Amino acid sequence: MNNIPPDFDLESYNFPLPEDLIAQTPAAERDESRLMVLDKKTGNTAIKSFCDFPELIPEGALLVANNSKVVPARIFGRKSTGGKVEFLLLSPIPLIEASQCAEGCKAMAKGLLRASKGPRKGEIITFDHGLSLEVMDKGEFGLSEVMLHWKGDLRSIFEQCGKIPLPPYIKREADESDLSRYQTLYACDKKAGSVAAPTAGLHFSPDIDRRLAERGIKRAEVTLYVGYGTFSPVRARDIREHRMHKEYIEIPGETAAMIKEAKAEGRPVIAVGTTSARTLEGAFRETGEIGPFKGETDIFIYPGFTFNVVDRMLTNFHLPESSLIIMISALAGRENVLNAYKKAVDNRFRFFSYGDAMLIS
């Protein structure tokens, strides 16, 4: 008999989703997505267009967005036997500490290896543009530690031979359009290290930015390199037993100051996406205050969590039983979220990364 309270029972976060509602391509224009507005206090919902977003935000509100950039981290190589191997680099390239060796550069990194016969520990995999790796250790669910070997600039190599790692529920190969559309317009070139986009930010366009600025709504930036932790499935029936993988986050001093000022003046802090919310609340958990931060977080936000920084959130529609739908349920209430998701399905909203948006107000 299951005695787990519903808010902590993984199966309580399931919902029926027709496969044809999983967006395979982005909207024709960034700001043409639909927007559901969910009042977290009453559970009331309204269906809008993302073009309405600037008028739905209180004047003086502060948006906080994740400026990390997606790299073409999915590459294809060969074993010495000729067998094909797929490798997804999970270590953010800006954080990889390289050292010099006789062949050029080398560094330890983490990633997902996939082959018809899994590469063994000690095996060498070769890629184009002089990149190779040695399998150093193999963990659970395909996660491996590898030693990378290369010459020149590592990011350039991945940009030349890699592909944008679209999520597995997008049933097509990445193409040229994804190089731009699977990035936010404010993605920072120096923060190129994510394996997935902070998708709530994909809806922002120059026109949206202009209209927000006209209403005195500023945007501050944080960095979370989106990796395995954000998308790793919740495997514990009692979600309180789930352990998140660590992800690297940064809050610049300027952003911290803008947040402190907004909180002191009673202006709402609105996280653009779950990764921004995770950054803000993860840093607060580590330090007990709002301030600059650089480091890792393994925070798992589920119902019962007290938000110390985030007041509202803009987000996309998430997978059933994922850590992301659990997080927004902590902010808006599980039943409110599931009722809103049912309305989204009934009204044929588009789901997941390239889908429509939800504003939790």
C-alpha positions in Angstrom: 0.0 0.0 0.0 1.3 3.4 -1.0 1.5 5.8 2.0 3.4 8.5 0.2 1.6 11.9 0.4 0.6 13.0 -3.1 2.9 16.0 -3.2 5.9 13.6 -2.7 4.6 10.7 -4.9 6.3 10.8 -8.3 3.2 9.3 -10.0 1.2 12.4 -8.8 3.1 14.4 -11.4 2.0 12.3 -14.4 -0.5 13.5 -16.9 -1.8 12.3 -20.3 0.0 14.1 -23.2 -0.8 13.3 -26.8 2.4 12.8 -28.8 1.4 15.2 -31.5 1.5 18.1 -28.9 5.3 17.7 -28.4 6.7 20.5 -30.5 9.2 19.3 -33.1 10.1 22.8 -34.5 10.0 26.3 -33.0 7.2 28.8 -33.8 7.7 30.8 -37.0 8.7 33.8 -34.9 10.1 33.7 -31.4 7.3 35.8 -29.8 4.5 34.0 -31.6 4.2 31.2 -29.0 1.1 31.0 -26.9 1.2 31.9 -23.2 -0.8 30.5 -20.4 -1.0 32.7 -17.3 -1.4 30.8 -14.0 -2.3 32.7 -10.8 -0.4 30.7 -8.1 -2.7 31.9 -5.3 -6.1 31.2 -6.9 -5.2 28.6 -9.6 -7.0 30.7 -12.2 -5.7 30.6 -15.7 -5.9 32.7 -18.8 -4.8 32.0 -22.4 -2.7 34.7 -24.0 -0.1 35.2 -26.7 3.6 35.7 -25.8 3.2 39.1 -27.5 1.1 40.1 -24.5 4.0 39.3 -22.1 5.3 42.8 -21.5 1.9 44.1 -20.4 1.4 41.2 -18.0 4.5 42.1 -16.0 4.3 44.8 -13.3 6.2 48.0 -14.0 9.5 47.8 -12.1 9.7 44.0 -12.0 13.1 42.4 -12.4 13.5 39.6 -14.9 16.4 37.2 -14.2 17.6 35.1 -17.1 20.2 32.4 -17.8 22.7 33.7 -20.3 24.4 30.3 -20.9 24.9 29.3 -24.6 24.4 25.9 -26.1 27.4 24.3 -27.7 27.3 21.6 -30.5 28.3 19.1 -27.9 27.1 16.0 -29.7 29.9 14.4 -31.8 30.5 11.1 -33.6 33.7 9.1 -33.5 35.2 5.7 -34.1 36.7 3.0 -32.1 39.9 1.3 -33.2 37.8 -1.5 -34.6 35.9 1.0 -36.7 32.7 0.9 -34.7 30.8 4.1 -34.4 30.5 6.0 -31.1 28.4 8.9 -30.1 29.7 11.2 -27.4 27.8 14.0 -25.6 30.1 16.3 -23.7 28.6 17.3 -20.4 31.4 19.2 -18.8 31.1 23.0 -19.7 33.9 23.9 -22.0 34.6 27.2 -20.1 35.2 25.1 -17.0 37.5 22.5 -18.5 41.0 22.8 -17.1 43.4 21.9 -19.8 47.1 21.0 -19.4 49.8 20.7 -22.1 51.1 17.3 -23.2 53.3 16.1 -26.0 50.3 15.8 -28.4 48.8 19.2 -27.5 46.2 19.6 -24.8 44.5 17.2 -22.5 41.8 17.4 -19.8 39.4 15.3 -17.8 35.7 15.6 -18.7 32.4 13.9 -18.3 30.0 12.9 -20.9 27.6 10.3 -22.2 28.9 7.5 -24.5 26.7 5.5 -26.8 27.7 2.6 -29.1 26.4 -0.7 -30.3 29.0 -2.3 -28.0 29.8 0.2 -25.2 33.4 1.4 -25.2 35.5 -0.3 -22.5 37.6 1.4 -19.9 41.0 2.4 -21.5 39.6 2.4 -25.0 40.5 5.2 -27.4 37.9 7.0 -29.5 39.0 9.2 -32.3 37.0 12.1 -33.8 37.5 14.6 -36.6 39.8 17.7 -36.3 42.4 15.9 -34.2 40.2 15.3 -31.2 40.3 12.0 -29.3 39.3 10.6 -25.9 40.3 7.8 -23.6 37.6 6.2 -21.5 38.8 6.5 -17.9 35.8 5.4 -15.9 32.3 4.3 -16.6 29.3 5.2 -14.4 25.6 4.6 -14.3 23.2 5.4 -17.2 26.0 5.8 -19.8 27.8 8.6 -17.8 31.6 8.3 -18.3 34.7 10.1 -17.3 37.1 10.6 -20.2 40.5 12.1 -20.9 40.2 14.5 -23.9 43.2 15.1 -26.2 43.2 17.9 -28.8 45.2 20.6 -30.5 44.1 24.2 -30.8 40.8 25.6 -29.4 38.5 22.9 -28.0 35.3 24.9 -28.5 36.2 25.5 -32.2 36.6 21.8 -32.7 33.2 21.1 -31.3 31.7 23.8 -33.4 33.3 22.3 -36.5 32.3 18.7 -35.9 29.5 18.7 -33.4 25.7 18.9 -33.6 23.3 20.8 -31.4 22.1 18.1 -28.9 18.3 18.4 -29.4 16.3 16.6 -26.7 15.4 13.0 -27.5 11.7 13.8 -27.7 12.4 15.9 -30.9 12.3 13.2 -33.5 14.6 14.7 -36.1 18.2 15.5 -36.6 19.4 19.0 -35.7 19.7 21.3 -38.7 21.2 24.7 -39.5 18.1 26.5 -38.2 18.6 25.0 -34.7 22.0 26.8 -34.4 20.1 30.0 -34.0 16.6 29.0 -32.8 17.9 26.7 -30.0 19.7 29.7 -28.5 18.3 32.7 -26.6 19.0 36.1 -28.2 20.9 37.1 -25.1 23.1 33.9 -24.9 26.6 35.1 -24.0 29.4 33.9 -26.2 31.7 33.6 -23.2 29.2 31.3 -21.4 29.1 28.7 -24.2 28.9 25.4 -22.2 25.3 24.2 -22.0 24.0 21.0 -23.6 20.4 22.3 -23.7 18.9 25.7 -24.0 17.2 27.6 -21.1 14.0 27.3 -23.2 11.8 29.9 -21.4 14.1 32.5 -22.9 13.6 31.3 -26.5 10.4 33.4 -26.7 12.1 36.7 -26.3 12.5 38.9 -29.4 13.9 42.4 -30.0 10.4 43.8 -30.0 9.6 42.1 -26.7 12.8 43.5 -25.2 12.0 47.0 -26.4 8.5 46.9 -25.0 9.8 45.6 -21.6 12.3 48.4 -21.5 9.6 51.0 -22.2 7.8 49.8 -19.1 10.8 50.1 -16.9 11.3 46.3 -16.7 15.0 45.4 -16.5 16.7 42.1 -17.1 19.6 40.8 -15.0 21.6 37.7 -16.0 22.9 34.6 -14.2 24.6 31.6 -15.6 23.8 27.9 -15.2 25.5 25.5 -17.6 22.6 23.2 -18.4 23.8 19.6 -18.1 22.7 16.2 -17.0 21.2 17.3 -13.7 18.4 19.3 -15.2 17.1 16.5 -17.4 18.1 13.3 -15.5 14.9 11.4 -14.7 13.5 11.2 -11.2 13.8 7.5 -10.4 12.6 7.5 -6.8 8.9 6.9 -6.2 9.1 9.1 -3.1 10.6 12.2 -4.7 12.2 13.2 -1.4 14.7 10.3 -2.0 15.8 11.8 -5.4 19.3 13.2 -5.7 20.0 15.9 -8.3 23.3 16.0 -10.2 25.4 19.1 -9.6 25.5 22.0 -12.1 27.8 25.0 -12.1 26.1 28.4 -11.5 27.3 32.0 -11.4 25.6 35.2 -10.0 27.5 38.3 -10.9 27.8 41.1 -8.4 25.7 43.5 -10.6 22.9 41.0 -10.7 23.0 40.4 -7.0 22.8 44.1 -6.4 19.8 44.5 -8.7 18.0 41.6 -7.0 18.6 43.0 -3.5 17.3 46.4 -4.6 14.2 44.9 -6.1 13.5 42.8 -3.0 14.0 45.8 -0.7 11.6 47.9 -2.7 9.0 45.2 -3.0 9.3 44.7 -6.7 8.8 41.1 -7.9 11.8 39.0 -9.1 10.7 36.9 -12.0 12.9 34.0 -13.0 13.0 33.4 -16.7 13.0 29.6 -16.7 13.7 26.8 -14.2 17.5 27.1 -14.6 17.4 30.7 -13.4 15.2 29.8 -10.5 17.6 26.9 -9.6 20.5 29.3 -9.8 19.0 31.9 -7.5 17.6 29.5 -4.9 20.7 27.2 -5.1 23.0 30.1 -4.3 20.8 31.4 -1.5 20.8 27.9 0.0 24.6 27.8 0.0 25.2 31.3 1.5 21.9 32.2 3.2 21.9 35.6 1.5 21.5 37.3 -1.9 25.0 38.0 -3.2 27.6 37.2 -5.9 28.2 33.4 -6.2 30.3 31.0 -8.2 30.1 27.3 -7.6 27.9 24.2 -7.9 24.4 23.4 -6.8 22.5 20.2 -6.4 19.4 21.8 -5.1 16.2 19.9 -5.7 13.1 22.1 -5.4 9.8 20.3 -4.6 6.6 21.1 -2.8 7.2 22.4 0.8 10.2 24.4 -0.4 10.3 28.0 0.7 11.4 30.4 -2.2 13.7 33.1 -0.8 14.5 34.9 -4.0 12.0 34.0 -6.8 8.5 35.5 -6.7 7.2 34.6 -10.1 8.4 32.5 -13.0 8.2 32.2 -16.8 8.6 28.7 -18.0 7.8 26.2 -20.7 5.6 23.1 -20.3 7.6 20.2 -18.9 7.7 16.4 -19.1 5.5 14.3 -16.8 7.3 13.2 -13.7 10.3 15.4 -14.3 12.2 17.5 -11.7 11.0 20.6 -13.6 7.3 20.0 -13.3 8.0 19.2 -9.6 9.8 22.5 -9.2 7.0 24.7 -10.6 4.6 22.7 -8.4 6.6 23.9 -5.5 5.9 27.5 -6.6 2.4 27.3 -7.8 0.9 24.2 -6.1 0.7 20.7 -7.7 -3.0 20.7 -8.3 -2.9 24.2 -9.8 -0.1 23.1 -12.2 -1.8 19.9 -13.2 -5.1 21.7 -13.8 -3.3 24.2 -16.0 -1.6 21.5 -17.9 -4.9 19.8 -18.5 -6.2 23.1 -19.9 -3.1 23.4 -22.0 -3.7 19.9 -23.5 -7.4 20.6 -24.1 -6.5 23.8 -25.9 -3.7 22.1 -27.9 -0.7 24.0 -26.5 2.7 22.9 -27.8 4.8 21.2 -25.2 8.5 21.0 -24.1 11.6 22.9 -25.5 10.2 24.4 -28.7 6.7 24.7 -27.3 4.6 27.4 -25.7 5.1 29.2 -22.4 3.5 29.6 -19.0 3.7 32.6 -16.7 3.3 31.8 -13.0 2.1 35.1 -11.4 
